[in-house]
Amino acid sequence: MPEVAVESLLCQHCGAPLKVGRGAAFVTCAHCGASLRVVRSDSAAWTELAGELTERADRIEAKVDRLDRRTELADLDREWDRTRESLMVQGKHGHTSEPSVVGGVISGAVGLFGAAFALIVSAGAGFPAIIKIGFPIVFAGIGLFAAFSILSKADRWRREERRYRRRRAELLRPTQAAEDDA
């Protein structure tokens, strides 16, 4: 039977002598029962408590997970800010607001009232037929286009906001569970 090369090390936990095979990566101390990892460099070999390494690795992994989640949250918040900004409706004085169904209905109503007004004003006067028909159509078209645009933005706003809030809650759930455990 071939002889196995053995090296002598000390237990990191209790200091007891250990006989370890040259290729072994882990060993259990026969004296205290500690699980040890065998660490080797070019010129030396020693043991480290495996449980301690596992605990440190678990703590590091938990920190990395929290940082990843924070980064994802920050990215999600930035994405929502960009989407939100692109969907805002701008008023005539430059102020922006969230698109709403009410705003879309009001825009459509203003366009239709403008069309009715143009029709009434041009009906009695001696305007050519193109103006009598064209102005009301232009006003109605502008109003309906504005209404459709605002209503579609309002719908997209609601869908994007729901998606954002759902994803944000998913990212916060593990963080809240970890805080509850602590």
C-alpha positions as CSV (number, residue, x, y, z in Angstrom):
1,M,0.0,0.0,0.0
2,P,1.5,3.4,-1.0
3,E,2.3,5.8,1.8
4,V,0.3,9.1,1.9
5,A,2.3,12.3,2.4
6,V,1.2,14.0,5.6
7,E,1.9,17.4,7.0
8,S,1.7,18.5,10.6
9,L,-0.5,21.5,11.4
10,L,-2.1,22.9,14.5
11,C,-5.8,23.3,15.1
12,Q,-6.8,27.0,14.8
13,H,-9.4,26.5,17.5
14,C,-7.7,24.6,20.3
15,G,-4.0,24.3,19.2
16,A,-4.0,20.5,19.1
17,P,-1.6,18.9,16.6
18,L,-3.2,17.6,13.4
19,K,-1.9,15.2,10.8
20,V,-3.3,16.3,7.4
21,G,-2.8,14.7,4.0
22,R,-0.9,17.0,1.6
23,G,-3.9,17.5,-0.7
24,A,-6.6,17.9,2.0
25,A,-8.6,21.1,1.9
26,F,-10.6,20.5,5.0
27,V,-10.1,18.6,8.3
28,T,-11.9,18.1,11.5
29,C,-9.9,18.3,14.8
30,A,-10.0,15.0,16.6
31,H,-9.5,16.9,19.9
32,C,-12.2,19.7,19.8
33,G,-14.3,18.7,16.8
34,A,-13.7,22.1,15.0
35,S,-14.2,22.1,11.2
36,L,-11.1,23.6,9.7
37,R,-10.1,24.7,6.3
38,V,-6.5,24.0,5.3
39,V,-4.8,27.1,3.7
40,R,-1.6,26.8,1.8
41,S,0.8,29.4,0.4
42,D,4.1,28.8,-1.3
43,S,6.1,28.5,1.9
44,A,3.5,27.6,4.7
45,A,0.3,25.9,5.6
46,W,-2.2,26.6,8.4
47,T,-5.8,26.1,9.4
48,E,-8.7,28.5,9.6
49,L,-12.0,27.8,11.3
50,A,-14.4,26.9,8.5
51,G,-17.5,28.0,10.4
52,E,-16.0,31.5,10.8
53,L,-15.2,31.7,7.1
54,T,-18.8,30.6,6.3
55,E,-20.2,33.2,8.7
56,R,-18.0,35.9,7.1
57,A,-18.9,34.8,3.6
58,D,-22.6,34.9,4.6
59,R,-22.3,38.4,6.0
60,I,-20.4,39.6,2.9
61,E,-23.0,37.9,0.6
62,A,-25.8,39.6,2.6
63,K,-24.1,43.0,2.2
64,V,-23.6,42.5,-1.5
65,D,-27.3,41.5,-1.9
66,R,-28.3,44.6,-0.1
67,L,-26.1,46.8,-2.3
68,D,-27.4,45.1,-5.4
69,R,-31.0,45.7,-4.3
70,R,-30.2,49.4,-3.5
71,T,-28.6,49.7,-6.9
72,E,-31.6,48.1,-8.6
73,L,-33.9,50.4,-6.6
74,A,-31.9,53.5,-7.6
75,D,-31.9,52.4,-11.2
76,L,-35.7,51.7,-11.1
77,D,-36.3,55.1,-9.5
78,R,-34.2,56.9,-12.2
79,E,-36.0,55.0,-14.9
80,W,-39.4,56.0,-13.4
81,D,-38.3,59.6,-13.2
82,R,-37.4,59.6,-16.9
83,T,-40.6,57.8,-17.9
84,R,-42.6,60.2,-15.7
85,E,-41.0,63.2,-17.3
86,S,-41.6,62.0,-20.8
87,L,-45.3,61.5,-20.1
88,M,-46.0,64.9,-18.3
89,V,-48.3,67.3,-20.0
90,Q,-47.0,70.8,-20.5
91,G,-49.4,73.8,-20.0
92,K,-49.3,77.0,-22.0
93,H,-47.1,78.7,-19.3
94,G,-44.6,76.0,-19.2
95,H,-45.7,74.2,-16.0
96,T,-46.0,70.4,-16.3
97,S,-48.6,68.1,-14.7
98,E,-49.6,64.5,-14.7
99,P,-51.8,63.5,-17.6
100,S,-55.3,62.7,-16.6
101,V,-58.6,61.5,-18.1
102,V,-60.2,64.8,-17.0
103,G,-57.6,66.8,-18.9
104,G,-58.2,64.7,-22.0
105,V,-62.0,65.2,-21.8
106,I,-61.6,68.9,-21.3
107,S,-59.2,69.2,-24.3
108,G,-61.7,67.3,-26.5
109,A,-64.6,69.4,-25.2
110,V,-62.7,72.7,-25.8
111,G,-61.9,71.6,-29.4
112,L,-65.6,70.6,-30.0
113,F,-66.8,73.9,-28.5
114,G,-64.3,75.8,-30.7
115,A,-65.6,73.9,-33.7
116,A,-69.2,74.8,-32.8
117,F,-68.3,78.4,-32.2
118,A,-66.5,78.6,-35.6
119,L,-69.5,77.0,-37.3
120,I,-71.9,79.5,-35.7
121,V,-69.8,82.5,-36.4
122,S,-69.0,81.6,-40.0
123,A,-72.6,80.4,-40.8
124,G,-74.2,83.9,-41.0
125,A,-71.3,85.8,-42.5
126,G,-70.3,85.8,-46.1
127,F,-67.4,83.5,-45.7
128,P,-66.5,81.0,-48.4
129,A,-67.6,77.4,-47.9
130,I,-64.0,76.3,-47.3
131,I,-63.8,78.5,-44.2
132,K,-67.3,77.6,-43.1
133,I,-66.4,73.9,-43.1
134,G,-62.6,74.1,-42.7
135,F,-62.4,76.1,-39.4
136,P,-64.8,73.9,-37.5
137,I,-63.1,70.8,-38.8
138,V,-59.7,72.2,-37.8
139,F,-60.9,73.1,-34.3
140,A,-62.6,69.7,-33.8
141,G,-59.5,67.9,-35.2
142,I,-57.1,69.8,-32.9
143,G,-59.4,69.2,-29.9
144,L,-59.8,65.4,-30.6
145,F,-56.1,65.0,-31.3
146,A,-55.2,66.7,-28.0
147,A,-57.9,64.6,-26.2
148,F,-56.6,61.3,-27.7
149,S,-53.0,62.3,-26.9
150,I,-53.7,63.2,-23.3
151,L,-55.9,60.1,-22.7
152,S,-53.3,57.8,-24.2
153,K,-50.6,59.4,-22.0
154,A,-52.8,59.1,-18.9
155,D,-53.4,55.4,-19.7
156,R,-49.7,54.8,-20.2
157,W,-48.9,56.7,-17.0
158,R,-51.2,54.4,-15.0
159,R,-49.7,51.3,-16.5
160,E,-46.1,52.5,-16.0
161,E,-46.8,53.6,-12.5
162,R,-48.4,50.3,-11.6
163,R,-45.4,48.4,-13.0
164,Y,-42.9,50.7,-11.2
165,R,-44.7,50.3,-7.8
166,R,-45.0,46.5,-8.2
167,R,-41.3,46.2,-9.1
168,R,-40.3,48.5,-6.3
169,A,-42.3,46.5,-3.8
170,E,-40.7,43.3,-5.0
171,L,-37.2,44.8,-4.5
172,L,-38.1,46.1,-1.0
173,R,-39.7,42.8,0.2
174,P,-36.4,40.9,0.9
175,T,-35.1,44.0,2.7
176,Q,-38.2,44.3,4.9
177,A,-38.0,40.6,5.7
178,A,-34.4,40.9,6.7
179,E,-35.2,43.9,9.0
180,D,-38.0,42.0,10.6
181,D,-35.7,39.1,11.3
182,A,-33.1,41.4,12.9
